[in-house]
Amino acid sequence: MLKGLAITPPILGRIAIGKVVEQNGKRLPRKDDQFTITSQLQTKEGWIPHPMDELLRGKQDGKLREIPIRFLFNDPDLNLRAEYTLFDRQTARPLCVGDGEQCKRRTRDGMETLPCPSPDMCPLAQGGACKPYGRLNVLIGDDDPLGSFIFRTTGFNSIRTLAARLAYFKAVAGNRLACMPLALRLRGKSTRQSRGTPIFYVDITLREGWTLEDTLAEARRIDEERQAMGFDQKALDKAAKSGFANGAFEDSAEESADVVEEFYPEATQANDAGQQGQAANAPNTLADKLQAKTEQAHKQEGQGQNGQQPKPTGKGLTPADKDPRKK
């Protein structure tokens, strides 16, 4: 196995609650009030819909707000990986990934493991460059028992809700999470911060028309059937855990470019902040910019606020200097 390459679940398609649209010559993310299931192919018009999208949408009067799913793994942390992630705004490569305690950071000296103070306290995260970033893998349909669809999000509401649901369903099902027939559901809420505008997030629920008792009974049946046929769920979880740990960063270079465009839009709009006139020798990467800011701060040591020189102490001043009225 190639070292440094994260081995992730095979992907059949994407699940999104928005898309990237072109507006005034710029590609900008736009949220939606429904799911879209796409293939991994895209054209100039956007991602090509997956056949499952049309199939499920036809059963819900055109608005896809619930997707019947199952999970690959019993371990919630394998189904949902969520970290604070910082992408380099020029190269679209992951620069730093942390969990609030430790982080893996790409530096000029190579990969380093450092303390992670979370975005609120980290100097690298200023300006919203570092966000919670989650990836959820789910099974849709029965065509490929090991091929999954991926839902990516930087929404705190979605990540928190998904993490809670996964932990709860695993607990009530007696560690049979991978055998439970569940649903991915789109929910909406308004907050004072959103000023009444709906905020949509993703939840995991029971399927329409199913009770918890029905779901647990079906999970037990599937588990017993799998054990009888020799399906080793523990070995599958172990293989997945080893694969994720094989690389420092999960997203490949090709994937991270799309992630930055959709979920870190400020990274693709750097020129809008009046940076067109920067010198040709300006820092190219986020690490270079931080180094330049540090050097600039050292040069300004001893200066007051707003770059003003310290006020004279009075030693060696003329009477006019000491009293401005005499000037």
Summary of the structure (lengths in Angstrom):
residues: 327
radius of gyration: 25.4
end to end distance: 78.6
largest distance: 99.7
contacts: 861
relative contact order: 0.16
helix: 34%
strand: 30%
